[in-house]
Structures are given as C-alpha cells and as structure tokens.
Amino acid sequence: MSEDLKENVQTPEVEKTRYSDEELAEFKVIINDKLEKARTEYNTLRKVIMHNGSNDIEDTTPSFKTVEDDGAYQLFKEEASQLAQRQYKFIQNLEAALVRIENKTYGVCRVTGKLIPKERLRLVPHATLTVEAKEMLAKKGRN
C-alpha cells in the first residue's frame, strides 16, 4: 500500500469499556453529595411519620378535632410514608452505585455492556441502563 493510501485509512478507535479511576472519583463525589441530601430528607420524613401528636403543645390546649382534621392528618402521614419509601429506595440505589464504583463497573449498561454517557450519569447517578436500553426494555414490556 502506498503512503498516501495509508494516511487515508483510519484505524478504528478502541471503544472504552469502563470509566477511568479519575472519572469514577468524580462520580463518587456526585453520588456522596446526593446520598447525604437523600438521607437528610429521609430522616425528616421519618420524623413526620413517627410524630403522633403526643408530648406536644397540642396536648395542653383544649381542642375539638373533627373527623376531617383527623382524616387529613392520616392522609398527610400516608403521603409522607410513600415519599419516605421512595427516598429509601433512592438511597439504596445510590449505595449500590458506590459499590459499582468500587468494583469499577460503574457506568456500564447492564443490558448492552456499553458505557452510559457521562451526561446521563451526572443527572441520574444511579442509572444502570443507557437510554437506548431503557427504551428497548420498555418496548418489550408493552408487547
């Protein structure tokens, strides 16, 4: 092959199979920040749920609670409980992402084996699927 032809032939770039240690460290900071905030919110929600109105100033004042007040409070506690459950699951997902960072498998799609784009991981740091894989699985679920 002549030198001119060799210059025009491009060698295929080797596709990255995992993020570098520096990149993983960057994601670890993001995840730890989100984890701290999520735990704070979870603990706040738990306090709301556990509060039953006892040992409070409410006990010393005469009150005429109506059934509606009681029902609204129960609904509020149920909503807080659902939020707490979602927050707990989010915390578990973030903790699992930290394990994947330690194992150096973080950011690898569990369906395709390709790297999940950094932009997606910055927005959803516990993601385990590329957008394409997620859409593919959603389509299969509908059929």
N, C-alpha and C positions, 0 to 999 in steps of 0.2 A: 504494500500500500504506500502510496506517495505521502510525503509530509503534509501536503495540502489537504488530502483526504483525512488524515489522522486528526488534524486540527478541528475539522467539522464534526467528527464523531464524538458525541458526548458520552462520557461514562455515566452510567446511572448512579445517582446518589444513593447511598445506603440509608434506608429508612430507619429512623430512631426507634428502638424497641422499648426504651424507658427514659424517664427524665433523669438528668444528672443530679448528683448529690446537692449541688448548689440550688438547682431548681426545686428539689424536694424540700430543702431547708426553707425556701421562700414559701412554699405551700404550707409547711408546718406552722409557720408564723401566722398565716391567714387562718388556718384551722384552729389553732390555740386561741386566737382572738375571738373567733365566732363561738368557740366552746365556752369560754369564760362568760360571754354575754348570754348564751343559751342557759347555762347553769344558774345564773343570777335570775333570769326570767322564770325558770322552772321553780326555783325556791320561792319566789314571790307568789307564783300561782299556787304552790302547795300551802303556803300560809293562808291564802284566801280560802282554799278548800277546807283546811283544818279548823279555821275560825268558826266557832259555832255560836258566837254571841255571848259566851259566858265570861265571867270575870272582866266585865267591861262596864263602862258608864251606863250602858243600856239597862243593866240590872238594877241600878239605883233609882232610875226615874220611872214614874208610872207610865205605862204605855198601853195603848189599846191597839195591838197589832191586828190587822184584818187578815182574812184568809188570802186576799190578793197580795198583801205585803209578804206573807209567808211564801206564797207561790212564786212571786217574783224573785225572792231570795234563793229559793231552791233552783229555779231556772238559771240564775246567775252562777250558782255553785256548779251546776251541771256543765255549763259552758266553760267555766274555768277548769273543770276536770278534763274536758275534752282537749282544751288548749294545752294543759299540762301533759296529757298523754302524747300529743303531737310533739311537744317540746322534748319529752323524754326520748322519743324515737329519733328525733333530730340529733340529740346528744349521742345516742348510741351509734348513729351513722357517722358522726364526726370522729368518735373514738375509733371506729373501725377504719376510717380513713388514715388516722395516725398509725395504726398497726400496718396498713399497706405501705405507708411511708417507710417505716422501719424495715419492712420486708423488701423494699424497693420495687414494689409492684403498683404503687400509686399512679393513677393517671392512665392505666392500661384498661381499655374496654374489655369487659368480661365476656362479650359476645364475639367481637371481631378481632380482638388482640391488638388493635391499633391504639395509638396514643390519643387520648381525649385532648382536644385543643385547650391550651392554657386559658384562653378567654372563658371557656365554659367552666373550667375548674376554679377560676377566680370567682365566678358568680355562684357556682354550685360545687363547693369544695369536696363534698361527699359523693359526687357523681361517680358511677361505675360503668356508665354507658356513654358512647358517643351519641349525638343527636340522631344520626342515621340509624344506629342500632335500636335506639328507643322507639323511633318511628316504625321500624321494621317489626318490632315486637308488638307494638300497638296494633298494627295492621293484622298480624296473625291472630291477635286476641279478638278482633272484630269478626273474623271469618269463622 
